[in-house]
Amino acid sequence: MRRFSALSGASLLIVLALSCTREQQDKAQKRAKQAEEEARRAAHEVKKASQSLAQKARQESNKMRGELGDASNDPANTADRAGDKLDTALGKAREAGREAKAKIQPAALEARVKTTLASALGLGTLSNISVTANAGVVTLSGSVATEEEKDRAERAALSVSGVRTVTNKLEVK
């Protein structure tokens, strides 16, 4: 859905560019393609992180099955020891889930902020801005043409769900 929003936002900007000169239209199309490619890359990174974490979860699950199987096959093990192993395995599974969430959330937040910036500032400006996110803190860096664009970029980033604060390192050039 978010990918669709990024792509539809880029398409809208192309339509708006039709009233511009041919050179401006070409630049807008090039920037739209860059924005689409960035969105694809972000989606690919999220997918790759998800697959890696899913594989890790499968490995932990297989390990848990082996440990539980060992516990049930050994008459010396008591129900308490089997329960302890199960608790340990559940803790590992929860930790793997937290790791997955920690890796996926920043990439998704960065993509939402970039989409919002593209709508608020235009694709031409977006190509000069880098966005990073960590635990709800978004950092904007790069360059913009005016102080107004710098302020609009910060306000736009703050308007995105999940953003707690914005560190605005944009330079006016």
C-alpha positions in Angstrom: 0.0 0.0 0.0 2.8 2.4 0.9 4.7 1.5 -2.2 1.5 2.2 -4.2 1.3 5.6 -2.5 4.9 6.5 -3.4 4.3 5.4 -7.0 1.0 7.3 -7.3 2.5 10.4 -5.8 5.3 10.2 -8.3 2.7 9.8 -11.1 0.8 12.8 -9.9 3.9 14.9 -10.1 4.5 13.8 -13.6 1.0 14.8 -14.6 1.5 18.2 -13.0 4.7 18.5 -15.0 2.8 18.4 -18.3 2.3 22.1 -18.1 6.1 22.6 -18.0 8.6 22.8 -20.8 9.9 19.6 -22.4 13.2 19.9 -20.6 11.4 20.3 -17.3 9.2 17.3 -18.1 12.2 15.2 -18.8 13.8 16.2 -15.5 10.6 15.4 -13.7 10.3 12.0 -15.3 13.9 11.2 -14.4 13.3 12.2 -10.8 10.1 10.2 -10.7 12.0 7.1 -11.9 14.6 7.8 -9.3 11.9 8.0 -6.6 10.3 4.8 -7.8 13.7 3.0 -7.8 14.3 4.2 -4.2 11.0 2.9 -3.1 11.7 -0.5 -4.8 15.1 -0.6 -3.1 13.6 0.1 0.3 10.9 -2.6 -0.2 13.7 -5.0 -1.3 15.7 -4.3 1.8 12.6 -4.8 4.0 11.9 -8.1 2.2 15.5 -9.3 2.6 15.6 -8.5 6.3 12.3 -10.3 6.8 13.5 -13.4 5.0 16.7 -13.4 7.0 14.8 -13.1 10.2 12.3 -15.8 9.2 15.2 -18.1 8.5 16.7 -17.4 11.9 13.3 -18.1 13.5 13.1 -21.4 11.6 16.5 -22.3 12.8 15.6 -21.5 16.4 12.4 -23.5 16.0 14.3 -26.5 14.8 16.7 -26.2 17.6 13.8 -26.0 20.1 12.3 -29.1 18.6 15.6 -30.9 19.1 16.0 -29.8 22.6 12.4 -30.7 23.5 12.9 -34.1 21.8 16.0 -34.7 23.8 14.1 -33.8 27.0 11.3 -36.2 26.3 13.6 -39.1 25.3 15.8 -38.9 28.4 13.9 -40.5 31.4 16.3 -38.6 33.7 14.8 -35.3 32.6 11.9 -34.1 34.7 9.0 -32.0 33.6 10.6 -29.0 35.2 13.7 -29.3 33.0 11.5 -29.6 29.9 9.5 -26.6 31.0 12.7 -24.6 31.5 13.9 -25.5 28.0 10.5 -24.5 26.6 10.7 -21.1 28.4 14.2 -20.6 27.0 13.0 -21.4 23.5 10.1 -19.0 23.8 12.4 -16.3 25.0 14.6 -16.8 22.0 11.6 -16.7 19.7 10.4 -13.4 21.3 13.9 -11.9 20.9 13.9 -12.9 17.2 10.6 -11.2 16.8 11.8 -8.0 18.4 14.9 -8.0 16.2 12.7 -8.4 13.1 10.5 -5.5 14.2 13.6 -3.3 15.0 15.0 -3.9 11.5 11.8 -3.5 9.5 10.3 -0.5 11.2 13.1 2.0 10.4 13.0 1.1 6.7 9.2 1.5 6.5 9.3 4.8 8.4 12.0 6.1 6.0 9.9 5.2 3.0 6.8 6.9 4.5 8.8 10.1 5.2 10.3 10.1 1.6 6.8 9.7 0.1 5.5 12.6 2.2 8.6 14.8 1.3 8.0 14.1 -2.4 4.5 15.4 -2.1 5.4 18.4 0.1 8.5 19.5 -1.8 8.5 17.8 -5.2 10.8 15.1 -6.6 13.5 17.6 -7.6 14.1 18.6 -4.0 13.7 15.0 -2.7 16.6 13.8 -4.8 18.9 16.1 -2.7 17.6 14.9 0.6 18.7 11.9 2.6 16.4 10.4 5.2 17.4 8.0 8.1 15.2 6.8 10.9 15.9 5.1 14.2 13.4 4.6 17.0 11.1 7.3 15.7 13.9 9.9 15.3 14.2 11.0 11.7 17.3 12.7 10.4 17.1 14.9 7.3 20.4 15.7 5.6 21.4 17.1 2.2 20.6 20.4 0.6 17.5 22.5 -0.3 17.2 25.8 -2.1 15.5 28.0 0.6 14.9 28.2 4.3 11.2 27.7 3.5 11.9 24.4 1.9 14.0 23.4 4.9 11.1 24.3 7.3 8.5 22.5 5.0 10.7 19.4 5.0 10.8 19.3 8.7 7.1 19.9 9.1 6.3 17.3 6.5 8.5 14.7 8.3 6.9 15.5 11.6 3.5 14.9 10.1 4.3 11.2 9.4 2.9 8.6 11.8 5.6 7.1 13.9 7.9 10.1 13.8 8.6 11.4 17.3 11.3 14.0 16.5 13.2 15.3 13.5 16.8 16.3 13.4 17.0 18.7 10.5 20.6 18.8 9.1 19.5 20.3 5.7 21.7 23.0 4.3 20.4 25.9 2.3 22.3 26.3 -0.9 
